[in-house]
Amino acid sequence: MLQLSFVNFKKDTYILVEGKEDADRFYIIQSGHVKLFHQSEVPGSESSVLGPGDFVGVISCMARRAQVETCVAMSDVVCIAVQRDQYIALIEKNTAVALKIIRTFAARMRKVNETLMKQTQSTTSREDFEQLYNVGAYFDAQQQFDIAFFAYYQYVKMNNTSENAKKALKRVAVLKPRVNAPYLEPSSDMVRKYPRGSMVFSEAQKGSDMYIIKSGSIKISKVVDGTEVTLAMLKAGDMFGEMALLENKPRSANAIATEDCVLMSINMQNFNQMVSTQAQMVDRLTTTLSERLWSMQRQLGNTLLRSNPVAQMTDMLALQIEKMRIPVGKGSQFMTNFTAEDIATMCGLSKNDQARYLYTFMKTPIIKIEKGKILIPDCLELLKQAEFYRKQVQRQNQNQN
């Protein structure tokens, strides 16, 4: 049963405090105005003023993380407090709230992603459709022909006049008789099967569906400067592809089946139906977006360590542990699915910097390399080391100011 409470905040009082572990609720502003900002230095961050109908604290509440922002009352403010376990009941009564949160999150994710690209990559936006050809060429060279064919095919559909398009057409003709690339064209099928090693979608591809994994696993990756960077490994119950659905913009990453997969496809029509009839699914989507926004904000903080690449790679690895909520008791080991090169590329290190700093990173006592992947002998020690590096940078910035 839905039981909401009203909370009054006097002018200049703190509603949320960045870093505090008290994110069991979020607030919908009923009257008054608040200022939302980051106390710690975060690239691209700007303060904002919010008023009636806006909400604060949803990211931390839904992701069950520490507060990511500070919120101060600019006037006397009245808020509706929504407990985490009341969210489903709320959206059953008021789907407009869920839609506003989801669409606000989508716009915010796009903005944060653009800032991350500027901070970490020397290349242009991944939305450039020429990236489709780069993806095809990369997987072609890796002899992953089903994936290469899919990317080439999508590229040819978008552009058939450039020199690369002529190359892609030739490869499509050569590869077509021996590949199994399902769903090359848009489909109305809600349930889709993808064999292991096939591509669901490619970065820079146009698309408007999101997916829920019914069975199997999906790898989310990017091709950056001729290297594939694994961003996430998703399992049954996870969602992906929501940005293209919510914002009608090109895909920002690749989705590849690492096992035989059964996926449920959701387009805009059945998404609107889902929001109004399946509150638990909307709850899961809100949680997914909250987790991703938390992770992206955390990654923006990582870019402040660029002057010390070993520190930056250490912190980036710590971020992966935090994202996966790996138990971090003293002496707890964890075998990751990342190579040292993956971590370096996530940090935006150039090939030259990788050549200079990767050896030092791999020789640090906080990691080991086994069969090309990173083993963390003591997760707690890794997190402590990363926190030391972050505090060191904060002190340096404070001294400079």
Order of alpha helices (4+ residues) and beta strands (2+ residues): beta-beta-beta-beta-beta-beta-alpha-beta-beta-alpha-alpha-alpha-alpha-alpha-beta-beta-beta-beta-beta-beta-alpha-beta-beta-alpha-alpha-alpha-beta-alpha-alpha-beta-beta-alpha
